[in-house]
Amino acid sequence: MERREDGREWPYRVDPYGFERPEDFDYASYEAFFSRYLVVLTRRAIKWSKLLKGNNRIQKSLKDMNRTFPDNVKFRKTADPCLQHTLYNVLVAYGHHNKAVGYCQGMNFIAGYLILITKNEEESFWLLDALIGRILPDYYSPAMLGLKTDQEVLGELVKMKVPAVAELMERHGVMWTLVVSRWFICLFIDILPVETVLRIWDCLFYEGSKIIFRVALTLIKQHQAFILEATNFPDICDKFKQITKGTFVTECHSFMQKIFTDPGSLPMATINKLRETCREKLLSQG
């Protein structure tokens, strides 16, 4: 295990959210980052407290459970309380509430994150409802048409914003769903660091689904030169895995500032028009 300069072992093998850190986790860099980030967290907590008091936007309007966060100690059967039971309750309740969706892959990870954040079944349920029913409609329906549509929309946006990468993908016959499907399905859970995901979700709840495109475009644009080094199909897929790691995504405050500058202008009118075109194309394909 990596040690401090004074020779002592780093004590935090589990992060504040219950996830076990890997053996090669860079504790020194993370501690340096978090000491700076605590100031930002305090400032943002005050801002969010004021915002939520004055604007309550969120209204009340299985198998595979063991595979949800296997590296999180709070979801293990030996945990007390075991959050698997809470997760089960939320997902079963949501299945009854929204029979058109029922249960779809990816929902367990999203509900699990909400439970870790709120520590409350009912709040997690209604936040899940806000995401699936209002912010990301048709993402988790049986046909997943909304999800498939937005992956195609991202491809069109890359053509506009990062054309060289779009040309590389087309030349090697790489479909966008192969490299970004987990970004959309899991909303960057297990893709980006926990703190970064939570910051993205703040914006997702407040500003809507456009944030997903901003994050994806920022990752691609920031690493354009690296992606363009790819010379074949597997290499492209590997590059897209690599761009979600490293200091750029760990430094969540600067990363969030980047997503509002790097992609440039991204009007909802443009996104909605692309959605309409891409949806029609997918429906015509059957």
Secondary structure, 3 states (H helix, E strand, C coil): CCECCCCCECCCCECCCCEECCCCCCHHHHHHHHHHHHHHHHHHHHHHHHHHHHCCCCCCCCCCHHHCCCCEHHHCCCCCCCHHHHHHHHHHHHHHHCCCCCCCCCHHHHHHHHHHHHCCHHHHHHHHHHHHHHHCCCCCCCCCHHHHHHHHHHHHHHHHHCHHHHHHHHHCCCCHHHHHHHHHHCCCCCCCCHHHHHHHHHHHHHHCCHHHHHHHHHHHHHCHHHHCCCCCHHHHHHHHHHCCCCHHHHCHHHHHHHHCCCCCCCCHHHHHHHHHHHHHHHHHHC
